[in-house]
Protein backbone atom coordinates (compact mmCIF):
# COMPACT_ATOMS: atom_id res chain seq x y z
CA UNK A 1 0.00 0.00 0.00
CA UNK A 2 1.28 3.45 -0.79
CA UNK A 3 1.77 6.12 1.83
CA UNK A 4 -0.96 8.34 0.37
CA UNK A 5 -3.59 5.58 0.56
CA UNK A 6 -2.58 4.79 4.15
CA UNK A 7 -2.85 8.47 5.02
CA UNK A 8 -6.27 8.62 3.40
CA UNK A 9 -7.46 5.57 5.33
CA UNK A 10 -6.28 7.08 8.61
CA UNK A 11 -8.13 10.30 7.77
CA UNK A 12 -11.30 8.39 6.96
CA UNK A 13 -11.09 6.40 10.19
CA UNK A 14 -10.61 9.61 12.14
CA UNK A 15 -13.78 11.20 10.70
CA UNK A 16 -15.97 8.09 10.50
CA UNK A 17 -15.90 6.91 14.09
CA UNK A 18 -18.95 5.75 16.01
CA UNK A 19 -19.37 9.03 17.87
CA UNK A 20 -19.51 11.09 14.66
CA UNK A 21 -21.87 8.61 12.99
CA UNK A 22 -24.29 8.71 15.95
CA UNK A 23 -24.17 12.51 16.06
CA UNK A 24 -24.89 12.74 12.34
CA UNK A 25 -27.77 10.25 12.63
CA UNK A 26 -29.33 12.20 15.49
CA UNK A 27 -28.96 15.47 13.58
CA UNK A 28 -30.60 14.01 10.49
CA UNK A 29 -33.46 12.57 12.58
CA UNK A 30 -34.03 15.95 14.26
CA UNK A 31 -34.12 17.76 10.93
CA UNK A 32 -36.57 15.24 9.50
CA UNK A 33 -38.79 15.49 12.58
CA UNK A 34 -38.65 19.28 12.45
CA UNK A 35 -39.63 19.34 8.78
CA UNK A 36 -42.46 16.85 9.22
CA UNK A 37 -43.91 18.57 12.27
CA UNK A 38 -43.71 22.09 10.88
CA UNK A 39 -47.19 23.67 10.96
CA UNK A 40 -46.90 25.34 7.56
CA UNK A 41 -46.06 22.02 5.95
CA UNK A 42 -49.09 20.40 7.56
CA UNK A 43 -51.27 23.18 6.14
CA UNK A 44 -49.68 22.74 2.72
CA UNK A 45 -50.35 18.99 2.82
CA UNK A 46 -54.03 19.64 3.58
CA UNK A 47 -54.26 22.21 0.77
CA UNK A 48 -52.59 19.81 -1.66
CA UNK A 49 -54.99 17.03 -0.65
CA UNK A 50 -57.96 19.40 -1.11
CA UNK A 51 -56.73 20.40 -4.56
CA UNK A 52 -56.22 16.80 -5.61
CA UNK A 53 -59.57 15.60 -4.32
CA UNK A 54 -61.97 18.37 -5.23
CA UNK A 55 -60.60 21.01 -7.56
CA UNK A 56 -58.79 18.69 -9.97
CA UNK A 57 -61.78 16.35 -10.01
CA UNK A 58 -64.09 19.21 -10.96
CA UNK A 59 -61.66 20.52 -13.58
CA UNK A 60 -61.39 17.05 -15.14
CA UNK A 61 -65.18 16.74 -15.17
CA UNK A 62 -65.55 20.18 -16.79
CA UNK A 63 -62.99 19.36 -19.49
CA UNK A 64 -64.71 16.04 -20.23
CA UNK A 65 -68.08 17.85 -20.44
CA UNK A 66 -66.69 20.39 -22.92
CA UNK A 67 -65.12 17.63 -25.03
CA UNK A 68 -68.45 15.75 -25.09
CA UNK A 69 -70.20 18.92 -26.29
CA UNK A 70 -67.69 19.33 -29.14
CA UNK A 71 -67.89 15.65 -30.08
CA UNK A 72 -71.69 15.75 -30.02
CA UNK A 73 -71.61 18.91 -32.18
CA UNK A 74 -69.35 17.21 -34.72
CA UNK A 75 -71.66 14.18 -34.87
CA UNK A 76 -74.67 16.42 -35.54
CA UNK A 77 -72.76 18.29 -38.25
CA UNK A 78 -71.94 15.04 -40.06
CA UNK A 79 -75.59 13.91 -40.07
CA UNK A 80 -76.75 17.09 -41.85
CA UNK A 81 -74.60 16.49 -44.93
Secondary structure, DSSP 8 states (H G I E B T S, - for coil): --HHHHHHHHHHHHHSSHHHHHHHHHHHHHHHHHHHT-HHHHHHHHHHHHIIIIIHHHHHHHHHHHHHHHHHHHHHHHHH-
